[in-house]
Amino acid sequence: MKTDPRMDAYIARQADFARPILEHLRAVVHAACPEGEEAMKWSAPTFLYKGQMLAGMAAFKAHATFGFWKGGLVTGDTAEMMSAMGQFGRLTAIDDLPDRATLEALIRKAMALTDEGVKAPRNKHPKAPFDVPGDLRAALDGNAAAAATFDGFPPSSQRDYVEWVTEAKREETRAKRVAQAVEWLAEGKKRHWKYENC
């Protein structure tokens, strides 16, 4: 496996309990996936296979984690998946992991999914539906251009405006935000329009 010296540095600066866990995981991945490569993604050690994310690991103050990019497709959904990043919960010792043969089998399963072209599941946590508050809807209905823009936006862009208005703590602030929203919408602008061309 192609190694990355940044992973060596990452492991070296972790707590005493975490280093053996990370070194063990690294060795198991190397053994099961010798044609893979190491990388750092989001400042954490990551393993790639055929240029695609295979698995990642990380260490925190009191625990470490290991998880497959295609998560539940590899291990099945478990309660541990929800307790920390990764599919094996909060790791504080090597014994918290499945035995080496089981881990290697899971790694080969993750590789097979990549070979088969299976993509990681998306949007596992869809956002809850939202309602446009009455004051914002009334203000929009009073300005045809603003209403047309808002109603033509995708739900994510509508949600940006709704959350901005409803998060106001004082009525005066909320009223100012409603007025500002109508002004921007009448100009065809999304809520974060200032940052779109950065």
N, CA, C and O of each residue as an XYZ file, in Angstrom:
792
protein
N       0.850     -1.191      0.000
C       0.000      0.000      0.000
C       0.883      1.238      0.000
O       1.885      1.309      0.712
N       0.491      2.204     -0.810
C       1.203      3.486     -0.841
C       0.928      4.220      0.473
O      -0.224      4.480      0.821
N       1.996      4.548      1.194
C       1.834      5.189      2.497
C       1.931      6.705      2.378
O       2.419      7.243      1.385
N       1.455      7.369      3.416
C       1.469      8.829      3.464
C       2.162      9.232      4.764
O       1.675      8.884      5.840
N       3.279      9.952      4.700
C       3.993     10.329      5.930
C       3.147     11.182      6.873
O       3.428     11.237      8.071
N       2.130     11.841      6.357
C       1.249     12.633      7.231
C       0.481     11.726      8.195
O       0.126     12.135      9.301
N       0.229     10.475      7.753
C      -0.448      9.537      8.638
C       0.471      9.135      9.787
O       0.027      9.000     10.927
N       1.763      8.945      9.480
C       2.732      8.652     10.542
C       2.729      9.772     11.575
O       2.692      9.517     12.779
N       2.767     11.002     11.102
C       2.792     12.163     12.009
C       1.501     12.237     12.818
O       1.534     12.543     14.010
N       0.370     11.960     12.182
C      -0.920     12.000     12.872
C      -0.927     10.990     14.018
O      -1.286     11.321     15.148
N      -0.529      9.755     13.714
C      -0.544      8.704     14.732
C       0.418      9.038     15.866
O       0.095      8.833     17.036
N       1.590      9.548     15.526
C       2.609      9.844     16.536
C       2.158     10.883     17.555
O       2.605     10.851     18.701
N       1.287     11.799     17.162
C       0.896     12.856     18.104
C      -0.381     12.538     18.886
O      -0.900     13.402     19.594
N      -0.891     11.311     18.766
C      -2.107     10.947     19.482
C      -1.797     10.437     20.886
O      -0.649     10.141     21.215
N      -2.833     10.341     21.699
C      -2.705      9.888     23.091
C      -2.193      8.448     23.132
O      -2.319      7.702     22.161
N      -1.619      8.077     24.265
C      -1.032      6.746     24.427
C      -2.030      5.625     24.135
O      -1.659      4.618     23.531
N      -3.291      5.781     24.554
C      -4.274      4.725     24.320
C      -4.601      4.587     22.833
O      -4.910      3.490     22.368
N      -4.534      5.697     22.077
C      -4.994      5.704     20.688
C      -3.968      5.171     19.704
O      -4.335      4.555     18.703
N      -2.692      5.398     19.972
C      -1.658      4.988     19.002
C      -1.721      3.504     18.657
O      -1.678      3.164     17.475
N      -1.822      2.598     19.643
C      -1.883      1.174     19.279
C      -3.129      0.826     18.442
O      -3.067     -0.030     17.559
N      -4.232      1.480     18.717
C      -5.460      1.230     17.956
C      -5.254      1.644     16.501
O      -5.550      0.879     15.583
N      -4.748      2.851     16.297
C      -4.550      3.363     14.945
C      -3.508      2.547     14.191
O      -3.682      2.275     13.003
N      -2.427      2.150     14.863
C      -1.396      1.335     14.219
C      -1.946     -0.031     13.824
O      -1.637     -0.547     12.750
N      -2.767     -0.616     14.707
C      -3.389     -1.906     14.416
C      -4.317     -1.788     13.198
O      -4.258     -2.612     12.286
N      -5.157     -0.778     13.192
C      -6.072     -0.591     12.067
C      -5.305     -0.393     10.763
O      -5.663     -0.955      9.728
N      -4.273      0.394     10.827
C      -3.460      0.644      9.634
C      -2.868     -0.660      9.105
O      -2.897     -0.909      7.900
N      -2.335     -1.489      9.994
C      -1.736     -2.760      9.589
C      -2.783     -3.699      8.981
O      -2.510     -4.383      7.994
N      -3.970     -3.728      9.568
C      -5.027     -4.602      9.053
C      -5.465     -4.151      7.667
O      -5.647     -4.981      6.776
N      -5.637     -2.856      7.476
C      -6.031     -2.348      6.162
C      -4.947     -2.646      5.137
O      -5.255     -3.040      4.012
N      -3.687     -2.463      5.507
C      -2.572     -2.757      4.596
C      -2.590     -4.227      4.187
O      -2.376     -4.551      3.019
N      -2.843     -5.113      5.145
C      -2.837     -6.553      4.856
C      -4.000     -6.943      3.943
O      -3.828     -7.740      3.021
N      -5.173     -6.386      4.198
C      -6.359     -6.765      3.427
C      -6.440     -6.067      2.079
O      -7.059     -6.583      1.148
N      -5.818     -4.892      1.966
C      -5.941     -4.079      0.753
C      -4.569     -3.541      0.333
O      -4.344     -2.332      0.373
N      -3.647     -4.433     -0.071
C      -2.300     -3.966     -0.398
C      -2.246     -3.028     -1.599
O      -1.277     -2.283     -1.748
N      -3.255     -3.047     -2.450
C      -3.254     -2.148     -3.613
C      -3.884     -0.791     -3.322
O      -4.021      0.034     -4.224
N      -4.262     -0.557     -2.087
C      -4.843      0.724     -1.699
C      -3.777      1.783     -1.479
O      -2.595      1.559     -1.737
N      -4.212      2.933     -0.999
C      -3.255      3.993     -0.672
C      -3.768      4.800      0.513
O      -4.971      4.880      0.765
N      -2.835      5.386      1.221
C      -3.168      6.236      2.357
C      -3.316      7.677      1.901
O      -2.710      8.105      0.918
N      -4.131      8.410      2.634
C      -4.301      9.838      2.375
C      -4.791     10.485      3.664
O      -5.146      9.808      4.629
N      -4.801     11.801      3.652
C      -5.396     12.553      4.752
C      -6.586     13.302      4.171
O      -6.423     14.093      3.242
N      -7.762     13.066      4.698
C      -8.978     13.758      4.283
C      -9.620     14.351      5.524
O      -9.784     13.669      6.535
N      -9.981     15.618      5.442
C     -10.574     16.310      6.582
C      -9.667     16.194      7.806
O     -10.152     16.058      8.929
N      -8.369     16.248      7.593
C      -7.341     16.186      8.643
C      -7.316     14.864      9.392
O      -6.820     14.801     10.517
N      -7.844     13.806      8.786
C      -7.851     12.497      9.437
C      -7.320     11.439      8.471
O      -7.478     11.576      7.258
N      -6.691     10.384      8.999
C      -6.181      9.309      8.151
C      -7.306      8.600      7.395
O      -8.339      8.242      7.961
N      -7.068      8.414      6.109
C      -8.070      7.825      5.230
C      -7.391      6.799      4.332
O      -6.229      6.960      3.960
N      -8.113      5.759      3.991
C      -7.609      4.735      3.082
C      -8.432      4.772      1.803
O      -9.663      4.771      1.840
N      -7.736      4.803      0.673
C      -8.377      4.844     -0.638
C      -8.145      3.522     -1.348
O      -7.128      2.859     -1.146
N      -9.110      3.152     -2.184
C      -8.994      1.964     -3.017
C      -9.491      2.339     -4.403
O     -10.631      2.770     -4.574
N      -8.630      2.172     -5.378
C      -8.929      2.562     -6.756
C      -9.375      4.022     -6.832
O     -10.268      4.382     -7.599
N      -8.723      4.851     -6.009
C      -8.997      6.277     -6.010
C     -10.251      6.679     -5.262
O     -10.573      7.866     -5.204
N     -10.960      5.736     -4.693
C     -12.198      6.034     -3.962
C     -12.008      5.781     -2.470
O     -11.182      4.968     -2.054
N     -12.793      6.496     -1.687
C     -12.740      6.345     -0.233
C     -13.129      4.915      0.148
O     -14.143      4.388     -0.309
N     -12.305      4.306      0.990
C     -12.587      2.966      1.487
C     -12.962      3.033      2.965
O     -14.017      2.546      3.373
N     -12.081      3.645      3.762
C     -12.302      3.715      5.208
C     -11.482      4.861      5.785
O     -10.589      5.405      5.134
N     -11.806      5.209      7.012
C     -11.064      6.264      7.692
C     -11.006      6.000      9.177
O     -11.801      5.237      9.725
N     -10.059      6.637      9.810
C      -9.923      6.495     11.256
C      -9.544      7.847     11.842
O      -9.056      8.731     11.137
N      -9.774      7.992     13.129
C      -9.446      9.246     13.799
C      -9.288      8.975     15.283
O      -9.775      7.973     15.806
N      -8.600      9.885     15.949
C      -8.440      9.792     17.400
C      -8.890     11.099     18.024
O      -8.663     12.178     17.476
N      -9.527     10.987     19.171
C     -10.006     12.134     19.917
C      -9.439     12.050     21.331
O      -8.609     11.188     21.621
N      -9.876     12.925     22.189
C      -9.324     12.991     23.535
C      -9.504     11.675     24.301
O      -8.580     11.223     24.977
N     -10.678     11.065     24.200
C     -10.955      9.881     25.011
C     -11.305      8.635     24.200
O     -11.564      7.583     24.784
N     -11.319      8.727     22.876
C     -11.641      7.549     22.073
C     -11.091      7.702     20.661
O     -10.707      8.791     20.233
N     -11.066      6.588     19.959
C     -10.702      6.585     18.543
C     -11.889      6.019     17.766
O     -12.804      5.442     18.352
N     -11.868      6.188     16.453
C     -12.947      5.661     15.622
C     -12.373      5.050     14.350
O     -11.271      5.384     13.915
N     -13.146      4.153     13.773
C     -12.816      3.574     12.474
C     -14.126      3.323     11.760
O     -15.072      2.798     12.347
N     -14.181      3.695     10.502
C     -15.416      3.479      9.772
C     -15.190      3.341      8.283
O     -14.211      3.843      7.729
N     -16.111      2.656      7.656
C     -16.084      2.462      6.217
C     -16.889      3.560      5.536
O     -17.933      3.977      6.036
N     -16.404      4.017      4.408
C     -17.091      5.065      3.663
C     -18.493      4.611      3.280
O     -19.431      5.408      3.282
N     -18.633      3.341      2.954
C     -19.943      2.808      2.572
C     -20.632      2.159      3.767
O     -21.506      1.306      3.613
N     -20.223      2.580      4.951
C     -20.806      2.237      6.241
C     -21.674      1.007      6.352
O     -21.188     -0.124      6.364
N     -22.980      1.252      6.435
C     -23.940      0.183      6.661
C     -23.952     -0.864      5.571
O     -24.350     -2.000      5.829
N     -23.530     -0.528      4.359
C     -23.455     -1.527      3.291
C     -22.383     -2.569      3.596
O     -22.459     -3.705      3.128
N     -21.392     -2.176      4.377
C     -20.305     -3.086      4.735
C     -20.638     -3.842      6.019
O     -20.502     -5.064      6.075
N     -21.071     -3.120      7.042
C     -21.239     -3.730      8.367
C     -22.690     -3.968      8.763
O     -22.951     -4.696      9.721
N     -23.633     -3.374      8.051
C     -25.018     -3.398      8.501
C     -25.211     -2.304      9.526
O     -24.251     -1.906     10.185
N     -26.411     -1.811      9.676
C     -26.665     -0.750     10.646
C     -26.612     -1.328     12.054
O     -27.220     -2.358     12.346
N     -25.872     -0.641     12.918
C     -25.745     -1.093     14.305
C     -25.911      0.089     15.244
O     -25.808      1.244     14.830
N     -26.169     -0.204     16.503
C     -26.278      0.859     17.504
C     -24.942      1.584     17.645
O     -24.909      2.790     17.891
N     -23.837      0.843     17.487
C     -22.523      1.457     17.604
C     -22.321      2.537     16.545
O     -21.635      3.529     16.791
N     -22.923      2.346     15.359
C     -22.774      3.336     14.296
C     -23.236      4.709     14.754
O     -22.692      5.725     14.321
N     -24.215      4.745     15.608
C     -24.790      6.009     16.025
C     -24.064      6.604     17.235
O     -24.311      7.758     17.583
N     -23.181      5.848     17.877
C     -22.546      6.333     19.093
C     -21.316      7.193     18.826
O     -20.911      7.967     19.694
N     -20.728      7.077     17.672
C     -19.554      7.871     17.309
C     -19.335      7.724     15.815
O     -19.938      6.865     15.172
N     -18.490      8.547     15.281
C     -18.159      8.429     13.876
C     -17.590      7.033     13.631
O     -16.748      6.564     14.397
N     -18.036      6.377     12.583
C     -17.552      5.036     12.291
C     -18.577      3.995     12.674
O     -19.637      4.318     13.208
N     -18.257      2.740     12.398
C     -19.213      1.663     12.657
C     -18.903      0.828     13.893
O     -19.606     -0.145     14.168
N     -17.873      1.186     14.635
C     -17.476      0.335     15.747
C     -17.533      1.050     17.095
O     -16.955      0.579     18.075
N     -18.214      2.162     17.144
C     -18.381      2.878     18.394
C     -17.118      3.596     18.832
O     -16.200      3.816     18.042
N     -17.091      3.950     20.081
C     -15.957      4.678     20.657
C     -14.893      3.663     21.085
O     -15.083      2.900     22.032
N     -13.794      3.675     20.376
C     -12.735      2.705     20.615
C     -11.754      3.241     21.654
O     -11.206      4.332     21.499
N     -11.537      2.463     22.714
C     -10.552      2.855     23.724
C      -9.432      1.821     23.836
O      -8.437      2.051     24.523
N      -9.598      0.671     23.153
C      -8.579     -0.379     23.136
C      -8.789     -1.229     21.886
O      -9.871     -1.228     21.300
N      -7.762     -1.944     21.488
C      -7.867     -2.814     20.312
C      -8.969     -3.848     20.505
O      -9.614     -4.254     19.538
N      -9.191     -4.277     21.744
C     -10.220     -5.283     22.032
C     -11.630     -4.786     21.721
O     -12.558     -5.592     21.650
N     -11.813     -3.480     21.535
C     -13.132     -2.951     21.173
C     -13.474     -3.240     19.715
O     -14.625     -3.088     19.306
N     -12.488     -3.653     18.936
C     -12.679     -3.957     17.517
C     -12.975     -5.440     17.323
O     -12.659     -6.255     18.190
N     -13.580     -5.794     16.190
C     -13.706     -7.212     15.863
C     -12.301     -7.812     15.691
O     -11.324     -7.082     15.531
N     -12.213     -9.147     15.727
C     -10.905     -9.783     15.548
C     -10.355     -9.476     14.159
O     -11.088     -9.043     13.270
N      -9.062     -9.706     13.987
C      -8.375     -9.331     12.752
C      -9.000     -9.972     11.514
O      -9.169     -9.303     10.495
N      -9.343    -11.249     11.587
C      -9.923    -11.939     10.426
C     -11.254    -11.296     10.026
O     -11.532    -11.136      8.837
N     -12.062    -10.933     10.997
C     -13.350    -10.288     10.710
C     -13.135     -8.924     10.080
O     -13.805     -8.568      9.110
N     -12.195     -8.156     10.633
C     -11.895     -6.832     10.069
C     -11.404     -6.944      8.633
O     -11.835     -6.183      7.766
N     -10.507     -7.888      8.380
C     -10.000     -8.068      7.016
C     -11.124     -8.460      6.059
O     -11.151     -8.006      4.915
N     -12.051     -9.300      6.521
C     -13.186     -9.690      5.686
C     -14.059     -8.480      5.368
O     -14.540     -8.341      4.243
N     -14.267     -7.608      6.349
C     -15.061     -6.403      6.116
C     -14.361     -5.469      5.125
O     -15.010     -4.856      4.278
N     -13.046     -5.368      5.237
C     -12.289     -4.523      4.310
C     -12.417     -5.072      2.891
O     -12.611     -4.311      1.942
N     -12.308     -6.389      2.747
C     -12.469     -6.988      1.413
C     -13.891     -6.784      0.887
O     -14.085     -6.615     -0.317
N     -14.873     -6.799      1.770
C     -16.258     -6.540      1.360
C     -16.387     -5.102      0.855
O     -17.039     -4.852     -0.159
N     -15.764     -4.162      1.565
C     -15.794     -2.764      1.127
C     -15.115     -2.622     -0.229
O     -15.583     -1.867     -1.082
N     -14.013     -3.344     -0.434
C     -13.322     -3.310     -1.722
C     -14.221     -3.864     -2.829
O     -14.273     -3.309     -3.927
N     -14.925     -4.956     -2.538
C     -15.815     -5.563     -3.530
C     -16.924     -4.593     -3.938
O     -17.300     -4.531     -5.108
N     -17.441     -3.844     -2.977
C     -18.469     -2.849     -3.306
C     -17.916     -1.814     -4.279
O     -18.612     -1.395     -5.203
N     -16.668     -1.402     -4.074
C     -16.033     -0.456     -4.991
C     -15.861     -1.103     -6.362
O     -16.136     -0.481     -7.388
N     -15.406     -2.354     -6.373
C     -15.221     -3.070     -7.642
C     -16.531     -3.188     -8.415
O     -16.542     -3.153     -9.646
N     -17.637     -3.328     -7.681
C     -18.956     -3.472     -8.307
C     -19.573     -2.129     -8.683
O     -20.644     -2.082     -9.288
N     -18.897     -1.039     -8.325
C     -19.409      0.286     -8.663
C     -20.499      0.791     -7.739
O     -21.199      1.745     -8.077
N     -20.656      0.174     -6.586
C     -21.679      0.599     -5.632
C     -21.249      1.921     -5.003
O     -20.110      2.061     -4.557
N     -22.157      2.880     -4.971
C     -21.876      4.194     -4.388
C     -22.324      4.227     -2.930
O     -23.223      3.493     -2.520
N     -21.681      5.088     -2.170
C     -22.076      5.268     -0.770
C     -23.480      5.854     -0.718
O     -23.811      6.725     -1.522
N     -24.313      5.392      0.217
C     -25.656      5.953      0.330
C     -25.588      7.439      0.649
O     -24.696      7.891      1.367
N     -26.528      8.184      0.116
C     -26.544      9.632      0.345
C     -27.804     10.027      1.095
O     -28.809      9.317      1.111
N     -27.701     11.193      1.715
C     -28.856     11.804      2.373
C     -29.515     10.889      3.389
O     -30.733     10.712      3.379
N     -28.701     10.305      4.273
C     -29.247      9.436      5.311
C     -30.030     10.210      6.359
O     -30.860      9.646      7.072
N     -29.761     11.496      6.444
C     -30.410     12.305      7.472
C     -31.143     13.470      6.803
O     -30.701     14.616      6.890
N     -32.258     13.177      6.137
C     -32.957     14.274      5.470
C     -33.471     15.290      6.485
O     -33.828     14.944      7.611
N     -33.499     16.532      6.066
C     -33.989     17.586      6.957
C     -35.508     17.489      7.070
O     -36.204     17.092      6.135
N     -35.987     17.864      8.238
C     -37.421     17.824      8.483
C     -38.126     18.847      7.600
O     -37.549     19.878      7.254
N     -39.362     18.562      7.239
C     -40.105     19.554      6.460
C     -40.247     20.848      7.257
O     -40.181     20.841      8.486
N     -40.438     21.936      6.561
C     -40.564     23.223      7.239
C     -41.779     23.960      6.696
O     -42.233     23.715      5.578
N     -42.290     24.864      7.511
C     -43.414     25.710      7.107
C     -42.921     27.136      6.994
O     -42.103     27.589      7.795
N     -43.420     27.835      6.000
C     -43.099     29.254      5.849
C     -43.939     30.001      6.879
O     -45.165     29.891      6.856
N     -43.313     30.762      7.785
C     -44.091     31.474      8.805
C     -45.036     32.492      8.165
O     -44.763     33.030      7.092
N     -46.140     32.738      8.843
C     -47.180     33.622      8.320
C     -46.704     35.015      7.979
O     -47.108     35.574      6.959
N     -45.839     35.596      8.829
C     -45.389     36.958      8.550
C     -44.531     37.019      7.292
O     -44.630     37.976      6.523
N     -43.699     36.022      7.075
C     -42.875     35.992      5.864
C     -43.754     35.746      4.637
O     -43.570     36.382      3.600
N     -44.715     34.817      4.761
C     -45.595     34.527      3.616
C     -46.422     35.750      3.253
O     -46.608     36.044      2.072
N     -46.916     36.463      4.252
C     -47.722     37.664      3.980
C     -46.884     38.733      3.286
O     -47.349     39.388      2.353
N     -45.644     38.905      3.746
C     -44.763     39.895      3.122
C     -44.438     39.496      1.690
O     -44.384     40.352      0.807
N     -44.221     38.215      1.453
C     -43.944     37.736      0.090
C     -45.150     37.953     -0.813
O     -45.013     38.383     -1.959
N     -46.327     37.653     -0.288
C     -47.545     37.805     -1.095
C     -47.810     39.258     -1.459
O     -48.536     39.546     -2.411
N     -47.215     40.177     -0.693
C     -47.353     41.599     -0.998
C     -46.364     42.085     -2.049
O     -46.416     43.246     -2.457
N     -45.462     41.212     -2.492
C     -44.475     41.592     -3.502
C     -44.372     40.431     -4.495
O     -43.758     39.407     -4.196
N     -44.970     40.592     -5.666
C     -45.066     39.502     -6.641
C     -43.692     38.982     -7.068
O     -43.507     37.775     -7.224
N     -42.726     39.892     -7.258
C     -41.397     39.468     -7.701
C     -40.714     38.624     -6.617
O     -40.101     37.600     -6.917
N     -40.826     39.059     -5.362
C     -40.225     38.310     -4.259
C     -40.880     36.944     -4.107
O     -40.198     35.936     -3.917
N     -42.212     36.918     -4.193
C     -42.935     35.649     -4.069
C     -42.548     34.684     -5.188
O     -42.348     33.493     -4.947
N     -42.443     35.204     -6.417
C     -42.085     34.346     -7.550
C     -40.685     33.763     -7.370
O     -40.452     32.588     -7.656
N     -39.760     34.590     -6.897
C     -38.390     34.108     -6.677
C     -38.387     33.039     -5.586
O     -37.828     31.958     -5.772
N     -39.013     33.344     -4.449
C     -39.028     32.397     -3.328
C     -39.676     31.081     -3.731
O     -39.134     30.010     -3.461
N     -40.824     31.158     -4.370
C     -41.550     29.938     -4.745
C     -40.810     29.141     -5.817
O     -41.015     27.934     -5.945
N     -39.953     29.807     -6.584
C     -39.171     29.116     -7.604
C     -37.883     28.501     -7.086
O     -37.244     27.707     -7.776
N     -37.499     28.875     -5.854
C     -36.273     28.335     -5.271
C     -36.457     26.869     -4.870
O     -37.576     26.441     -4.589
N     -35.363     26.100     -4.842
C     -35.439     24.749     -4.279
C     -35.669     24.840     -2.772
O     -35.408     25.880     -2.168
N     -36.153     23.760     -2.162
C     -36.420     23.792     -0.721
C     -35.230     24.240      0.127
O     -35.424     24.918      1.137
N     -34.007     23.880     -0.257
C     -32.850     24.274      0.552
C     -32.688     25.789      0.591
O     -32.345     26.345      1.635
N     -32.926     26.459     -0.520
C     -32.811     27.917     -0.556
C     -33.967     28.580      0.187
O     -33.783     29.613      0.832
N     -35.152     27.992      0.099
C     -36.286     28.505      0.867
C     -36.010     28.360      2.359
O     -36.280     29.267      3.146
N     -35.457     27.183      2.742
C     -35.161     26.922      4.150
C     -34.170     27.950      4.705
O     -34.283     28.359      5.861
N     -33.199     28.367      3.883
C     -32.225     29.371      4.337
C     -32.931     30.636      4.804
O     -32.598     31.182      5.856
N     -33.893     31.100      4.037
C     -34.631     32.308      4.414
C     -35.525     32.047      5.628
O     -35.561     32.857      6.554
N     -36.242     30.926      5.630
C     -37.152     30.619      6.734
C     -36.382     30.532      8.046
O     -36.809     31.097      9.053
N     -35.247     29.826      8.043
C     -34.470     29.689      9.280
C     -33.910     31.032      9.733
O     -33.878     31.324     10.928
N     -33.471     31.843      8.786
C     -32.922     33.154      9.134
C     -33.989     34.007      9.831
O     -33.701     34.668     10.829
N     -35.192     33.993      9.315
C     -36.280     34.776      9.901
C     -36.682     34.206     11.262
O     -36.831     34.953     12.229
N     -36.857     32.897     11.339
C     -37.378     32.305     12.579
C     -36.347     32.246     13.703
O     -36.716     32.089     14.867
N     -35.058     32.370     13.372
C     -34.032     32.355     14.422
C     -33.875     33.707     15.112
O     -33.148     33.806     16.100
N     -34.530     34.736     14.623
C     -34.450     36.051     15.264
C     -35.042     35.960     16.667
O     -36.105     35.371     16.864
N     -34.352     36.541     17.631
C     -34.814     36.450     19.020
C     -35.806     37.558     19.371
O     -36.691     37.349     20.200
N     -35.671     38.727     18.755
C     -36.566     39.842     19.068
C     -37.496     40.104     17.882
O     -37.134     39.864     16.731
N     -38.665     40.584     18.174
C     -39.641     40.892     17.122
C     -39.114     41.937     16.147
O     -39.364     41.856     14.944
N     -38.371     42.933     16.681
C     -37.822     43.981     15.803
C     -36.831     43.381     14.801
O     -36.829     43.731     13.621
N     -36.002     42.482     15.295
C     -35.026     41.828     14.421
C     -35.739     40.985     13.376
O     -35.362     40.979     12.204
N     -36.761     40.282     13.806
C     -37.516     39.431     12.875
C     -38.154     40.281     11.791
O     -38.110     39.920     10.615
N     -38.746     41.405     12.171
C     -39.393     42.282     11.187
C     -38.367     42.818     10.185
O     -38.652     42.907      8.990
N     -37.175     43.175     10.672
C     -36.115     43.659      9.776
C     -35.684     42.563      8.810
O     -35.437     42.822      7.633
N     -35.597     41.341      9.316
C     -35.186     40.230      8.454
C     -36.248     39.911      7.402
O     -35.917     39.594      6.259
N     -37.498     39.992      7.779
C     -38.568     39.763      6.799
C     -38.477     40.817      5.690
O     -38.560     40.487      4.507
N     -38.307     42.079      6.076
C     -38.210     43.158      5.086
C     -36.988     42.966      4.198
O     -37.065     43.148      2.983
N     -35.851     42.598      4.807
C     -34.626     42.374      4.030
C     -34.795     41.182      3.087
O     -34.342     41.220      1.943
N     -35.444     40.131      3.570
C     -35.673     38.946      2.741
C     -36.500     39.304      1.513
O     -36.175     38.889      0.400
N     -37.559     40.069      1.710
C     -38.410     40.462      0.578
C     -37.606     41.303     -0.417
O     -37.730     41.128     -1.630
N     -36.788     42.208      0.100
C     -35.971     43.048     -0.792
C     -35.019     42.192     -1.629
O     -34.937     42.357     -2.846
N     -34.300     41.275     -0.970
C     -33.349     40.435     -1.702
C     -34.069     39.511     -2.682
O     -33.623     39.324     -3.815
N     -35.174     38.941     -2.239
C     -35.914     38.028     -3.115
C     -36.463     38.764     -4.334
O     -36.480     38.211     -5.433
N     -36.909     39.998     -4.151
C     -37.410     40.788     -5.284
C     -36.295     41.021     -6.311
O     -36.559     41.203     -7.500
N     -35.046     41.011     -5.830
C     -33.893     41.165     -6.717
C     -33.391     39.823     -7.243
O     -32.403     39.773     -7.975
N     -34.079     38.719     -6.866
C     -33.701     37.384     -7.335
C     -32.553     36.753     -6.584
O     -31.908     35.837     -7.093
N     -32.285     37.234     -5.371
C     -31.108     36.788     -4.625
C     -31.431     35.677     -3.636
O     -32.480     35.676     -2.992
N     -30.495     34.725     -3.533
C     -30.577     33.712     -2.484
C     -30.129     34.353     -1.172
O     -29.539     35.434     -1.168
N     -30.407     33.693     -0.090
C     -30.089     34.220      1.235
C     -28.592     34.534      1.375
O     -28.230     35.563      1.945
N     -27.741     33.673      0.871
C     -26.293     33.853      1.017
C     -25.673     34.342     -0.296
O     -24.575     33.925     -0.663
N     -26.364     35.201     -0.975
C     -25.926     35.677     -2.287
C     -24.551     36.351     -2.252
O     -23.831     36.327     -3.250
N     -24.183     36.942     -1.135
C     -22.894     37.638     -1.044
C     -21.717     36.699     -1.223
O     -20.633     37.122     -1.625
N     -21.929     35.421     -0.924
C     -20.829     34.457     -0.926
C     -20.816     33.572     -2.165
O     -19.938     32.720     -2.298
N     -21.759     33.752     -3.065
C     -21.878     32.855     -4.208
C     -20.729     32.976     -5.192
O     -20.406     31.996     -5.863
N     -20.110     34.117     -5.304
C     -19.029     34.296     -6.277
C     -17.661     34.392     -5.632
O     -16.705     34.852     -6.255
N     -17.567     33.956     -4.379
C     -16.269     34.036     -3.669
C     -15.353     32.927     -4.113
O     -14.225     32.829     -3.631
